Amino acid sequence: MYLVGFYSPKAKSGVTELSLSIYNWLKTNTNLSVAFISYGSLEKEDCSNELIHEFAKLTLTEQKRKVKAMKKKHDIIIYDASSKLSEGVLKLLPIVDRLFVVGEEHKDFAVKLHQIIQFDKIFDKSVKNFITHLSGNKTFILQEKKEDRVIGFNHSKKETNEIGQMIYTDYVTHYLHEKFIEKNEKILRKIRKLPKEDLFNGLYDMGIDFEIALLFQRYVILRELLGQDYYEALEDLFPLLIHSPFEEILEKFQKEMYIISK
């Protein structure tokens, strides 16, 4: 479900050792199902269905199939991207949910790497297809952080326990976020299926408060009068319906009414 990548542009920087220590920490300290993927070769570990190596030797189709199956089966997958700067590694990094660039000295590199990842996500057909194959077109590639630090940059000397705790916290947040999105999308699909002329009653039957349901219907009608498509208006106003109290929705509605009257 949640794919965490570890990477460094510097050879022999301990990326594999660090990612393996995090993998073992998660298995020991949580009840989650954890798996491990290494882009390169592992010499000491016993490989299995949950611990695989030499990922680089698989074809793109095989990589897709393997990652998709593992994301369905396991809660967290640790991806050891290894200490190599190659096209193959760069094309696989956009599929991770969170990326750690190991080494304090690589902060500037991490920022540039993020730009490349975003570029590949948009323009590289194989990367776009891989992302769509895994999670659809709404994939959260990198978890955003404060002050626009979108890469999970990490000091190389952080203790395993601290990094493990960080990843576990990230996973819980990610899990809740995904579940929340799924529930919202289900509700929106139901609303879109309601008869347009009976939107208010449909919303009320779904459990929406009487005054909010009535106001929402009027808000949608207002947007249509302004030239917006009905279904676009539903999607545009849906966050207000789900997250905002009646007073806030009414205030926004009145502001738009005031603009029209002027």
C-alpha positions in Angstrom: 0.0 0.0 0.0 2.7 2.5 1.0 6.0 2.5 -0.9 9.1 4.2 0.7 12.2 4.8 -1.3 15.8 5.3 -0.1 18.4 6.8 -2.4 21.7 8.6 -2.6 23.8 9.8 -5.5 27.0 8.8 -3.7 28.4 5.3 -4.1 28.8 3.2 -0.9 26.8 5.6 1.2 25.1 2.9 3.1 21.7 3.2 1.5 21.1 -0.6 1.4 22.2 -1.1 5.0 20.0 1.8 6.1 16.9 0.6 4.2 17.4 -3.0 5.4 17.7 -1.8 9.0 14.4 0.2 8.6 12.8 -2.9 7.0 13.8 -5.1 10.0 12.8 -2.4 12.5 9.3 -2.2 11.0 8.9 -6.0 11.1 10.1 -6.1 14.7 8.3 -3.1 16.2 4.9 -3.0 14.3 2.3 -5.5 13.4 2.3 -4.3 9.7 3.0 -6.5 6.7 6.4 -5.2 5.4 8.2 -6.1 2.2 11.6 -5.1 0.7 12.7 -4.4 -2.9 16.3 -3.8 -3.9 17.2 -2.4 -7.2 20.6 -4.1 -7.0 21.9 -7.3 -5.6 21.8 -8.4 -1.9 24.6 -10.7 -0.8 23.7 -11.8 2.7 19.9 -11.8 2.9 17.7 -14.8 2.1 15.4 -13.6 -0.7 11.7 -14.5 -0.7 8.4 -13.3 -1.9 8.5 -10.4 0.5 12.3 -9.7 0.1 13.4 -9.5 -3.5 16.5 -8.1 -5.1 18.0 -7.5 -8.6 14.9 -5.5 -9.5 16.8 -3.8 -12.3 17.0 -7.2 -14.1 13.2 -7.4 -14.5 11.5 -6.0 -17.6 9.2 -3.0 -17.1 6.1 -5.2 -17.4 7.5 -7.6 -14.7 8.3 -4.6 -12.5 4.8 -3.3 -12.9 3.3 -6.7 -12.1 5.6 -7.2 -9.1 5.0 -3.8 -7.5 1.3 -3.9 -8.0 1.0 -7.3 -6.4 3.2 -6.3 -3.5 1.2 -3.0 -2.8 -2.0 -5.1 -2.6 -0.5 -7.6 -0.3 1.7 -5.5 2.1 1.2 -2.4 4.2 4.6 -0.9 3.6 7.3 -1.7 1.0 10.8 -0.5 1.5 12.5 0.3 -1.8 16.3 0.3 -1.8 17.1 2.4 -4.9 20.8 1.8 -4.2 23.6 4.3 -4.6 23.6 4.6 -8.4 22.6 7.4 -10.7 21.0 5.8 -13.7 18.0 6.2 -16.0 16.4 3.1 -14.7 16.5 4.3 -11.1 15.2 7.7 -12.1 12.2 6.2 -13.9 11.3 4.1 -10.9 11.5 6.8 -8.2 8.2 8.6 -9.2 6.2 5.5 -8.1 7.2 5.9 -4.4 4.9 7.6 -1.9 7.8 9.0 0.1 11.5 9.4 -0.8 14.5 9.7 1.5 17.7 11.1 0.0 20.4 9.9 2.4 23.2 12.3 3.3 22.9 15.8 4.7 25.3 17.1 2.0 22.8 16.1 -0.7 20.0 18.6 0.1 20.5 20.6 -3.2 20.6 17.4 -5.1 17.3 16.3 -3.5 15.6 19.5 -4.7 16.9 18.9 -8.3 15.9 15.3 -8.1 12.4 16.2 -7.2 12.2 18.5 -10.3 13.3 15.6 -12.5 10.8 13.2 -10.9 8.0 15.7 -11.4 9.1 16.2 -15.0 9.2 12.4 -15.7 5.8 12.0 -14.1 4.3 14.5 -16.6 6.2 13.8 -19.8 7.8 10.4 -19.7 5.2 7.9 -21.1 6.6 4.8 -19.4 6.6 6.6 -16.0 3.0 7.9 -16.5 1.8 4.4 -17.5 3.5 2.9 -14.5 1.9 5.4 -12.1 -1.5 4.9 -13.7 -1.1 1.1 -13.6 -0.4 1.3 -9.8 -2.8 3.8 -8.4 -4.6 5.7 -11.1 -4.0 9.3 -12.1 -4.3 10.8 -8.6 -1.2 9.2 -7.2 0.5 11.1 -4.4 4.1 10.8 -5.5 5.9 12.6 -2.7 4.5 13.7 0.6 4.7 17.4 1.0 6.4 18.9 4.0 6.6 22.4 5.5 8.5 25.2 3.7 8.1 23.5 0.3 10.5 20.7 1.3 8.7 18.0 -0.7 11.4 15.4 -0.5 11.8 13.4 2.6 15.3 14.6 3.1 17.1 12.9 6.0 20.4 13.2 7.8 22.6 10.1 7.3 23.3 9.7 11.0 19.6 9.5 12.1 19.0 6.5 14.3 17.1 3.7 12.8 14.4 4.0 15.5 13.8 7.6 14.7 13.5 7.0 10.9 11.3 3.9 11.6 8.9 6.0 13.7 8.8 8.7 11.0 7.9 6.1 8.4 5.3 4.5 10.6 3.7 7.9 11.3 3.7 8.7 7.6 2.0 5.4 6.8 -0.8 5.9 9.3 -1.4 9.4 7.9 -1.3 8.1 4.3 -3.7 5.2 5.2 -6.2 7.6 6.7 -5.8 10.0 3.8 -6.5 7.3 1.3 -9.5 6.0 3.2 -10.9 9.5 3.5 -10.5 10.1 -0.2 -12.2 6.8 -1.0 -15.2 7.7 1.2 -15.5 11.1 -0.3 -15.4 9.7 -3.8 -18.1 7.2 -3.0 -20.3 10.0 -1.6 -19.7 12.2 -4.6 -20.6 9.4 -7.0 -23.9 8.9 -5.2 -24.7 12.6 -5.4 -23.9 12.7 -9.1 -26.5 9.9 -9.6 -29.3 11.9 -7.8 -32.0 13.3 -10.1 -31.1 16.9 -10.8 -34.6 18.2 -10.1 -34.7 16.3 -6.8 -31.2 17.1 -5.5 -32.4 18.5 -2.1 -34.5 15.4 -1.2 -31.7 13.1 -2.3 -29.1 14.8 -0.1 -31.6 14.9 2.8 -32.2 11.1 2.4 -28.4 10.6 2.5 -28.3 12.2 5.9 -27.3 15.8 5.1 -28.9 18.3 7.4 -32.1 19.9 6.0 -30.9 23.5 5.8 -27.5 22.5 4.3 -29.1 20.3 1.7 -31.5 23.0 0.7 -28.8 25.7 0.6 -26.5 23.4 -1.4 -29.2 22.9 -4.1 -29.7 26.6 -4.4 -25.9 27.1 -4.6 -25.7 24.6 -7.5 -28.6 26.4 -9.2 -26.7 29.7 -8.8 -23.6 28.3 -10.3 -25.6 27.1 -13.3 -27.1 30.5 -13.8 -23.5 31.8 -13.8 -22.8 29.4 -16.7 -21.1 26.5 -14.9 -21.9 22.9 -15.9 -24.2 21.1 -13.4 -21.8 18.3 -12.7 -18.8 20.7 -12.5 -20.8 22.7 -9.9 -21.5 19.6 -7.9 -17.8 18.7 -7.8 -16.7 22.3 -7.2 -19.0 22.8 -4.2 -18.8 19.2 -2.8 -15.9 20.1 -0.4 -18.1 22.8 1.2 -20.9 20.3 1.6 -18.7 17.8 3.3 -16.4 20.0 5.4 -18.1 23.3 6.1 -20.8 24.3 8.6 -24.0 25.9 7.4 -22.9 29.5 8.3 -19.7 29.2 6.1 -21.7 27.9 3.1 -24.3 30.6 3.5 -21.6 33.3 3.7 -20.0 32.1 0.5 -23.4 31.8 -1.2 -24.3 35.3 -0.2 -21.0 36.7 -1.5 -21.6 35.2 -4.9 -25.2 36.5 -4.9 -23.9 40.0 -4.1 -21.5 39.8 -7.0 -24.3 39.0 -9.4 -26.5 41.7 -8.1 -23.8 44.3 -8.8 
